[in-house]
Amino acid sequence: MKTLLKYDLSIQQTIILLFIITLLMLAITKNESLTTLVQIEFFLLAILQYTLNIAKFCNKNYARTHSRIIYIFVSTYVVITFLLFILCLSLKYTVLNNFLEWMPVSWLAASPVLIILSLSISFSDRESKNLKTTTKNENS
């Protein structure tokens, strides 16, 4: 996990770049097979970012900044409502249809914000690590 946390910014940047390239290819070519690839990349990115931020949130070496707390709160909302959405669809609760229709709209609004916020948190983490390393070297 340490290695993953060490290179998290690079990993996130690579997956985001692949995701954007695939979205552009889908928009240009209108190839329906790319839709599945976009979905896979999106969920891979979401799982990666959520896992990394939960690990950093629980790790004492990383500061509990306001942005990290907001990210954890909003992303946990998205994860829990997504699981409830899947559960309700599989159990075919027709009573919750109006509520279920609005959940994906909130995910669409939250997802780009969460992607950018996670990337900026990772960038801040890298900068603070570099600052600590530089300060330690100067004090030696």
GROMACS elastic network, one bead per residue, 0.5 to 0.9 nm:
[ bonds ]
;  ai    aj funct       b0    kb
    1     4     6  0.50303   500
    1     5     6  0.61388   500
    1     6     6  0.84952   500
    1    55     6  0.85962   500
    2     5     6  0.50838   500
    2     6     6  0.60242   500
    2     7     6  0.87611   500
    3     7     6  0.63632   500
    3     8     6  0.83561   500
    4     7     6  0.54169   500
    4     8     6  0.57067   500
    4    11     6  0.83580   500
    4    52     6  0.81049   500
    5     8     6  0.50174   500
    5     9     6  0.82888   500
    5    52     6  0.68447   500
    5    55     6  0.83747   500
    5    56     6  0.78931   500
    6     9     6  0.79759   500
    6    10     6  0.89957   500
    6   126     6  0.84076   500
    7    10     6  0.54832   500
    7    11     6  0.61998   500
    7    12     6  0.86588   500
    8    11     6  0.50556   500
    8    12     6  0.59904   500
    8    13     6  0.84698   500
    8    48     6  0.89095   500
    8    49     6  0.86161   500
    8    52     6  0.74291   500
    8   122     6  0.69517   500
    9    12     6  0.51754   500
    9    13     6  0.60756   500
    9    14     6  0.85795   500
    9   119     6  0.67470   500
    9   120     6  0.88997   500
    9   122     6  0.55031   500
    9   123     6  0.64179   500
    9   125     6  0.89743   500
    9   126     6  0.77838   500
   10    13     6  0.51168   500
   10    14     6  0.61469   500
   10    15     6  0.86861   500
   11    14     6  0.51984   500
   11    15     6  0.62718   500
   11    16     6  0.85767   500
   11    48     6  0.89687   500
   12    15     6  0.52325   500
   12    16     6  0.59988   500
   12    17     6  0.84227   500
   12    45     6  0.72608   500
   12    48     6  0.78576   500
   12    49     6  0.74058   500
   12   118     6  0.87247   500
   12   119     6  0.69170   500
   12   122     6  0.87340   500
   13    16     6  0.51555   500
   13    17     6  0.60118   500
   13    18     6  0.85906   500
   13   119     6  0.76026   500
   14    17     6  0.51107   500
   14    18     6  0.61971   500
   14    19     6  0.85590   500
   15    18     6  0.50496   500
   15    19     6  0.60452   500
   15    20     6  0.86154   500
   15    41     6  0.73236   500
   15    42     6  0.88126   500
   15    44     6  0.82457   500
   15    45     6  0.64444   500
   16    20     6  0.61468   500
   16    21     6  0.85454   500
   16    41     6  0.84544   500
   16    42     6  0.86069   500
   16    45     6  0.72199   500
   16   115     6  0.83877   500
   17    20     6  0.51528   500
   17    21     6  0.61083   500
   17    22     6  0.85271   500
   18    21     6  0.50910   500
   18    22     6  0.60568   500
   18    23     6  0.85377   500
   18    41     6  0.78215   500
   19    22     6  0.51513   500
   19    23     6  0.61501   500
   19    24     6  0.86505   500
   19    37     6  0.87201   500
   19    38     6  0.64683   500
   19    41     6  0.59537   500
   19    42     6  0.69172   500
   19    45     6  0.84769   500
   20    23     6  0.50029   500
   20    24     6  0.61519   500
   20    25     6  0.85524   500
   20    38     6  0.88568   500
   21    24     6  0.51022   500
   21    25     6  0.61223   500
   21    26     6  0.85460   500
   22    26     6  0.60687   500
   22    27     6  0.85713   500
   22    34     6  0.70552   500
   22    35     6  0.87242   500
   22    37     6  0.75410   500
   22    38     6  0.63020   500
   22    41     6  0.87314   500
   23    26     6  0.50322   500
   23    27     6  0.61782   500
   23    28     6  0.86399   500
   23    34     6  0.81139   500
   23    35     6  0.83853   500
   23    38     6  0.65869   500
   24    27     6  0.50227   500
   24    28     6  0.61017   500
   24    29     6  0.84635   500
   25    28     6  0.51477   500
   25    29     6  0.58158   500
   25    30     6  0.76719   500
   25    31     6  0.80753   500
   25    34     6  0.78153   500
   26    29     6  0.54216   500
   26    30     6  0.50965   500
   26    31     6  0.58411   500
   26    32     6  0.75333   500
   26    33     6  0.86813   500
   26    34     6  0.58715   500
   26    35     6  0.70628   500
   26    38     6  0.84100   500
   27    30     6  0.55540   500
   27    31     6  0.82314   500
   28    31     6  0.83540   500
   29    32     6  0.87690   500
   30    33     6  0.88832   500
   30    34     6  0.81763   500
   31    34     6  0.57559   500
   31    35     6  0.75867   500
   32    35     6  0.54309   500
   32    36     6  0.77493   500
   33    36     6  0.58974   500
   33    37     6  0.71078   500
   34    38     6  0.61312   500
   34    39     6  0.86259   500
   35    38     6  0.50941   500
   35    39     6  0.62928   500
   35    40     6  0.86933   500
   36    39     6  0.50924   500
   36    40     6  0.61910   500
   36    41     6  0.86048   500
   37    40     6  0.50762   500
   37    41     6  0.60833   500
   37    42     6  0.84501   500
   38    41     6  0.51480   500
   38    42     6  0.59874   500
   38    43     6  0.86379   500
   39    42     6  0.50498   500
   39    43     6  0.62304   500
   39    44     6  0.84802   500
   40    43     6  0.53248   500
   40    44     6  0.60302   500
   40    45     6  0.85316   500
   41    45     6  0.60179   500
   41    46     6  0.85023   500
   42    45     6  0.51435   500
   42    46     6  0.61284   500
   42    47     6  0.86227   500
   43    47     6  0.59750   500
   43    48     6  0.83335   500
   44    47     6  0.52571   500
   44    48     6  0.60208   500
   44    49     6  0.85338   500
   45    48     6  0.51211   500
   45    49     6  0.60287   500
   45    50     6  0.84237   500
   45   115     6  0.82074   500
   46    49     6  0.52914   500
   46    50     6  0.59759   500
   46    51     6  0.84021   500
   46    75     6  0.89681   500
   46   111     6  0.84421   500
   46   114     6  0.87740   500
   46   115     6  0.77358   500
   47    50     6  0.52235   500
   47    51     6  0.59425   500
   47    52     6  0.84414   500
   48    51     6  0.52558   500
   48    52     6  0.60590   500
   48    53     6  0.85471   500
   49    52     6  0.51812   500
   49    53     6  0.60690   500
   49    54     6  0.84941   500
   49   114     6  0.87782   500
   49   115     6  0.76418   500
   49   118     6  0.65039   500
   49   119     6  0.83668   500
   50    53     6  0.52878   500
   50    54     6  0.60789   500
   50    55     6  0.85277   500
   50    71     6  0.87283   500
   50    72     6  0.77564   500
   50    75     6  0.70373   500
   50    76     6  0.83375   500
   50   118     6  0.83913   500
   51    54     6  0.52027   500
   51    55     6  0.60921   500
   51    56     6  0.85767   500
   52    55     6  0.51119   500
   52    56     6  0.61299   500
   52    57     6  0.84886   500
   53    57     6  0.58783   500
   53    58     6  0.85338   500
   53    68     6  0.73486   500
   53    71     6  0.80230   500
   53    72     6  0.71761   500
   53   118     6  0.74334   500
   53   121     6  0.86228   500
   53   122     6  0.86158   500
   54    58     6  0.62410   500
   54    59     6  0.85369   500
   54    72     6  0.70452   500
   55    58     6  0.52840   500
   55    59     6  0.60829   500
   56    60     6  0.77900   500
   56    61     6  0.77784   500
   56    62     6  0.58285   500
   56    63     6  0.82616   500
   56    64     6  0.85485   500
   56    68     6  0.88160   500
   57    60     6  0.77288   500
   57    62     6  0.68903   500
   57    63     6  0.76997   500
   57    64     6  0.63885   500
   57    68     6  0.72348   500
   57    69     6  0.79724   500
   57    72     6  0.81258   500
   58    61     6  0.89283   500
   58    62     6  0.82628   500
   58    64     6  0.89369   500
   59    62     6  0.59157   500
   59    63     6  0.84930   500
   60    63     6  0.71434   500
   60    64     6  0.86372   500
   62    65     6  0.87135   500
   62   125     6  0.73145   500
   63    68     6  0.84727   500
   63   125     6  0.83613   500
   64    67     6  0.82036   500
   64    68     6  0.61994   500
   64    69     6  0.66931   500
   65    68     6  0.52446   500
   65    69     6  0.63599   500
   65    70     6  0.86854   500
   65   121     6  0.88962   500
   66    69     6  0.51045   500
   66    70     6  0.60991   500
   66    71     6  0.84800   500
   67    70     6  0.50830   500
   67    71     6  0.60184   500
   67    72     6  0.85819   500
   67   117     6  0.73971   500
   67   118     6  0.86891   500
   67   121     6  0.71082   500
   68    72     6  0.61240   500
   68    73     6  0.85514   500
   68   117     6  0.83624   500
   68   118     6  0.79442   500
   68   121     6  0.68157   500
   69    72     6  0.51340   500
   69    73     6  0.61168   500
   69    74     6  0.86403   500
   70    73     6  0.50864   500
   70    74     6  0.60746   500
   70    75     6  0.82960   500
   71    74     6  0.53694   500
   71    75     6  0.57914   500
   71    76     6  0.81781   500
   71   114     6  0.65361   500
   71   117     6  0.69748   500
   71   118     6  0.71288   500
   72    75     6  0.53045   500
   72    76     6  0.58132   500
   72    77     6  0.84551   500
   73    76     6  0.53192   500
   73    77     6  0.63224   500
   73    78     6  0.88833   500
   74    77     6  0.50481   500
   74    78     6  0.63826   500
   74    79     6  0.87791   500
   74   110     6  0.76754   500
   74   114     6  0.78517   500
   75    79     6  0.61570   500
   75    80     6  0.85534   500
   75   110     6  0.81676   500
   75   111     6  0.84375   500
   75   114     6  0.70546   500
   76    79     6  0.50092   500
   76    80     6  0.59793   500
   76    81     6  0.83709   500
   77    80     6  0.52898   500
   77    81     6  0.60020   500
   77    82     6  0.83564   500
   78    81     6  0.52837   500
   78    82     6  0.59273   500
   78    83     6  0.85879   500
   78   103     6  0.85362   500
   78   106     6  0.81394   500
   78   107     6  0.63140   500
   78   110     6  0.79508   500
   78   111     6  0.85400   500
   79    82     6  0.51025   500
   79    83     6  0.62414   500
   79    84     6  0.86360   500
   80    83     6  0.51839   500
   80    84     6  0.61702   500
   80    85     6  0.85041   500
   81    85     6  0.58886   500
   81    86     6  0.85528   500
   81   103     6  0.69995   500
   81   107     6  0.89999   500
   82    86     6  0.62564   500
   82    87     6  0.85614   500
   82   103     6  0.77858   500
   82   104     6  0.81969   500
   82   107     6  0.85513   500
   83    86     6  0.51578   500
   83    87     6  0.61115   500
   83    88     6  0.85749   500
   84    88     6  0.59609   500
   84    89     6  0.84098   500
   85    88     6  0.52135   500
   85    89     6  0.60860   500
   85    90     6  0.85268   500
   85   100     6  0.64412   500
   85   103     6  0.76780   500
   85   104     6  0.88795   500
   86    89     6  0.51633   500
   86    90     6  0.60794   500
   86    91     6  0.85760   500
   87    90     6  0.51703   500
   87    91     6  0.61338   500
   87    92     6  0.84132   500
   88    91     6  0.50890   500
   88    92     6  0.58025   500
   88    93     6  0.55496   500
   88    94     6  0.85380   500
   88    96     6  0.78684   500
   88   100     6  0.82413   500
   89    93     6  0.66477   500
   89    94     6  0.86548   500
   89   100     6  0.86838   500
   90    93     6  0.81733   500
   92    95     6  0.89063   500
   93    96     6  0.59918   500
   93    97     6  0.73294   500
   94    97     6  0.53920   500
   94    98     6  0.87910   500
   95    98     6  0.78442   500
   95    99     6  0.87070   500
   96    99     6  0.52973   500
   96   100     6  0.59354   500
   96   101     6  0.86317   500
   97   101     6  0.61482   500
   97   102     6  0.89640   500
   98   101     6  0.53094   500
   98   102     6  0.69316   500
   99   102     6  0.55665   500
   99   103     6  0.68467   500
  100   103     6  0.54205   500
  100   104     6  0.76482   500
  101   104     6  0.65633   500
  101   105     6  0.75101   500
  102   105     6  0.52274   500
  102   106     6  0.65538   500
  102   107     6  0.89091   500
  103   106     6  0.52675   500
  103   107     6  0.64108   500
  103   108     6  0.88087   500
  104   108     6  0.61269   500
  104   109     6  0.86412   500
  105   108     6  0.51079   500
  105   109     6  0.63970   500
  105   110     6  0.86662   500
  106   109     6  0.51364   500
  106   110     6  0.60383   500
  106   111     6  0.84464   500
  107   111     6  0.56783   500
  107   112     6  0.89548   500
  108   111     6  0.55375   500
  108   112     6  0.74182   500
  109   112     6  0.68165   500
  109   113     6  0.73356   500
  110   113     6  0.53322   500
  110   114     6  0.60215   500
  110   115     6  0.86715   500
  111   114     6  0.50647   500
  111   115     6  0.61395   500
  111   116     6  0.86824   500
  112   115     6  0.50895   500
  112   116     6  0.62447   500
  112   117     6  0.84440   500
  113   116     6  0.53228   500
  113   117     6  0.59429   500
  113   118     6  0.85058   500
  114   118     6  0.59284   500
  114   119     6  0.84356   500
  115   118     6  0.53354   500
  115   119     6  0.62792   500
  115   120     6  0.87232   500
  116   119     6  0.51122   500
  116   120     6  0.61586   500
  116   121     6  0.85842   500
  117   120     6  0.51012   500
  117   121     6  0.60794   500
  117   122     6  0.86055   500
  118   121     6  0.50345   500
  118   122     6  0.62005   500
  118   123     6  0.85689   500
  119   122     6  0.51572   500
  119   123     6  0.61783   500
  119   124     6  0.86633   500
  120   124     6  0.61121   500
  120   125     6  0.85080   500
  121   124     6  0.50600   500
  121   125     6  0.61189   500
  121   126     6  0.86505   500
  122   126     6  0.62094   500
  122   127     6  0.86222   500
  123   126     6  0.51505   500
  123   127     6  0.62463   500
  123   128     6  0.86793   500
  124   127     6  0.50225   500
  124   128     6  0.60822   500
  124   129     6  0.85078   500
  125   128     6  0.51778   500
  125   129     6  0.61318   500
  125   130     6  0.85862   500
  126   129     6  0.50975   500
  126   130     6  0.61401   500
  126   131     6  0.85389   500
  127   130     6  0.50583   500
  127   131     6  0.60617   500
  127   132     6  0.86043   500
  128   132     6  0.61232   500
  128   133     6  0.85518   500
  129   132     6  0.51074   500
  129   133     6  0.61374   500
  129   134     6  0.85429   500
  130   133     6  0.50696   500
  130   134     6  0.60380   500
  130   135     6  0.85122   500
  131   134     6  0.51112   500
  131   135     6  0.60914   500
  131   136     6  0.85873   500
  132   135     6  0.50958   500
  132   136     6  0.61192   500
  132   137     6  0.86045   500
  133   136     6  0.51488   500
  133   137     6  0.62070   500
  133   138     6  0.86656   500
  134   137     6  0.51635   500
  134   138     6  0.62114   500
  134   139     6  0.86853   500
  135   138     6  0.51500   500
  135   139     6  0.62090   500
  135   140     6  0.87496   500
  136   139     6  0.52006   500
  136   140     6  0.63315   500
  137   140     6  0.52735   500
